[in-house]
Structures are given as structure tokens and as C-alpha cells.
């Protein structure tokens, strides 16, 4: 591709099967938009309200939702800005958790883990335990 510049994917105004927000969406990759345009496939835009947690895997972020999980190629801080709401917390360097997804916490010696509604257990970094306690996710049993 030397000497050639990639051109932006444009959706015609007469193409009514694809909403215009898909064309402007920063969350959908170009190949999904192109597939929707050529094959007339309906794409459901990801919403932030149904995200349980974000998990970093190498350079990808796994987005856990009630319907399953997907991988996106972007940094975690950018994924938190796009998919994470204000009701969550980054509890580990590679995990962000939504407040509505936390069902409880468990302790293994010095390490804490959060239990989520979808069955996942998420590690909590030691420097984030106090923030999780202030939100009421971790309760000390005496």
C-alpha cells in the first residue's frame, strides 16, 4: 500500500438500511460497517448500560455483556471511556467492573476477588481494596 492513502468508508444517503450513527461510530470496526453496507445486515450498536466488565488481553479488550463477550482492539483506558459508565471502577490494571455487576467478594489469604452476576471472579489490586470498600463491594466479616 505504498503511495496509496486509505480512504474513509462512506455510506450513501440513499442507503436507508444502515443508520447514520453506524457510519460515524467509533466503536464499530470498518469491516463491520462495510459488511452491513454490502450484505444489508442490521448491526446492534453497543450500549454502555449492558457492560458487566472490561478485561484486558494483550492489546485487546474483552467486553463482557449479558449476551456474551467480544474482543476489541483498543487500549483499556479508551475502552473505559467508550463502554464503561461512571458507575464502575478499575479494580486491577487489566480489569474494569460495573457497579451493577458486583454480587459479592471473596478473600483468599491477602487477595480479594469480586464475584460478578455472570459468574466471573475479578481480582482486586491491593491498592484498590479501599476504593472497593468505600463502594460497599468488599465487606469485612468479623
C-alpha positions as CSV (number, residue, x, y, z in Angstrom):
1,X,0.0,0.0,0.0
2,X,2.9,2.3,-0.5
3,X,1.9,5.5,-2.1
4,X,-1.8,4.9,-1.5
5,X,-3.8,6.5,1.2
6,X,-6.7,4.7,2.8
7,X,-10.0,6.4,2.2
8,X,-12.7,6.7,4.8
9,X,-15.7,4.4,4.4
10,X,-18.7,6.5,3.2
11,X,-22.3,5.4,3.4
12,X,-24.6,6.8,0.7
13,X,-27.6,8.9,1.8
14,X,-29.9,6.7,-0.2
15,X,-28.9,3.6,1.8
16,X,-31.6,3.6,4.4
17,X,-30.9,0.2,5.9
18,X,-27.9,1.4,7.9
19,X,-28.4,4.1,10.5
20,X,-26.1,7.1,10.1
21,X,-24.8,6.6,13.6
22,X,-23.2,3.4,12.5
23,X,-21.2,5.3,9.9
24,X,-20.0,7.8,12.5
25,X,-19.5,5.1,15.2
26,X,-16.1,4.9,16.7
27,X,-16.9,1.6,18.4
28,X,-17.5,-0.5,15.3
29,X,-14.6,-1.6,13.2
30,X,-14.6,-0.6,9.5
31,X,-15.2,-4.2,8.3
32,X,-18.4,-4.5,10.3
33,X,-19.7,-1.3,8.7
34,X,-18.7,-2.5,5.3
35,X,-20.3,-5.9,5.9
36,X,-23.5,-4.2,7.0
37,X,-23.5,-2.0,3.9
38,X,-22.9,-4.7,1.3
39,X,-24.9,-7.5,2.9
40,X,-27.7,-5.3,4.4
41,X,-27.1,-6.8,7.9
42,X,-28.5,-5.0,10.8
43,X,-25.9,-4.1,13.4
44,X,-26.8,-3.5,17.0
45,X,-24.8,-0.6,18.4
46,X,-23.1,-1.5,21.7
47,X,-24.5,0.4,24.7
48,X,-22.8,1.2,27.9
49,X,-25.7,0.1,30.1
50,X,-25.3,-3.6,29.5
51,X,-21.5,-3.9,30.0
52,X,-20.6,-6.1,33.1
53,X,-16.8,-5.7,32.9
54,X,-13.8,-5.0,30.7
55,X,-10.8,-7.3,30.7
56,X,-7.5,-6.6,29.1
57,X,-5.9,-9.4,27.0
58,X,-2.6,-8.3,25.4
59,X,-3.6,-5.4,23.1
60,X,-7.3,-6.3,23.1
61,X,-10.1,-5.6,25.5
62,X,-12.7,-8.3,26.1
63,X,-16.1,-6.7,26.7
64,X,-18.3,-8.9,28.9
65,X,-22.1,-8.4,28.4
66,X,-25.2,-10.5,29.3
67,X,-25.3,-11.8,25.7
68,X,-21.6,-12.9,25.8
69,X,-18.2,-11.3,25.3
70,X,-16.5,-9.7,22.4
71,X,-12.9,-8.6,21.7
72,X,-12.0,-5.1,20.6
73,X,-8.6,-3.8,19.6
74,X,-8.1,-0.7,21.7
75,X,-6.3,0.3,25.0
76,X,-8.2,-0.2,28.3
77,X,-8.4,3.4,29.2
78,X,-10.1,4.1,25.8
79,X,-12.5,1.2,26.3
80,X,-13.4,2.5,29.7
81,X,-14.2,5.9,28.1
82,X,-16.4,4.3,25.4
83,X,-18.1,1.4,27.2
84,X,-17.7,2.0,30.9
85,X,-20.0,4.3,32.6
86,X,-19.4,6.5,35.6
87,X,-20.8,3.8,37.9
88,X,-17.8,1.5,37.7
89,X,-14.2,1.2,39.0
90,X,-10.9,-0.1,37.6
91,X,-10.1,-2.6,40.3
92,X,-7.0,-4.0,38.7
93,X,-4.6,-2.9,36.0
94,X,-6.4,-5.1,33.5
95,X,-10.0,-5.1,34.8
96,X,-12.8,-2.5,35.0
97,X,-16.0,-3.6,36.7
98,X,-19.5,-2.1,36.6
99,X,-21.2,-1.4,39.9
100,X,-24.4,-3.2,39.0
101,X,-22.5,-6.4,38.1
102,X,-20.9,-7.0,41.5
103,X,-22.7,-9.5,43.7
104,X,-20.1,-10.1,46.4
105,X,-16.5,-10.6,47.3
106,X,-14.3,-13.4,48.4
107,X,-10.9,-13.5,50.1
108,X,-8.1,-15.8,49.5
109,X,-5.4,-15.1,52.1
110,X,-4.4,-11.5,51.3
111,X,-6.0,-11.3,47.9
112,X,-9.6,-10.1,47.2
113,X,-11.8,-11.1,44.3
114,X,-15.1,-9.8,43.2
115,X,-17.9,-12.1,42.1
116,X,-20.0,-10.8,39.2
117,X,-23.5,-11.7,38.1
118,X,-22.3,-13.6,35.0
119,X,-20.1,-15.9,37.2
120,X,-16.7,-14.3,36.7
121,X,-14.3,-13.6,39.5
122,X,-12.3,-10.5,39.1
123,X,-9.0,-9.8,41.0
124,X,-8.8,-6.7,43.1
125,X,-5.4,-5.0,43.3
126,X,-4.2,-4.3,46.9
127,X,-4.2,-0.5,46.2
128,X,-7.8,-0.6,45.0
129,X,-9.3,-2.5,48.0
130,X,-10.0,0.7,49.9
131,X,-12.0,2.1,47.0
132,X,-13.9,-1.1,46.6
133,X,-14.7,-1.0,50.4
134,X,-16.0,2.6,50.2
135,X,-18.4,1.5,47.4
136,X,-19.6,-1.4,49.6
137,X,-18.4,-4.2,47.4
138,X,-16.0,-5.6,50.0
139,X,-17.3,-6.1,53.5
140,X,-15.0,-7.4,56.3
141,X,-16.6,-10.2,58.2
142,X,-15.7,-10.4,61.9
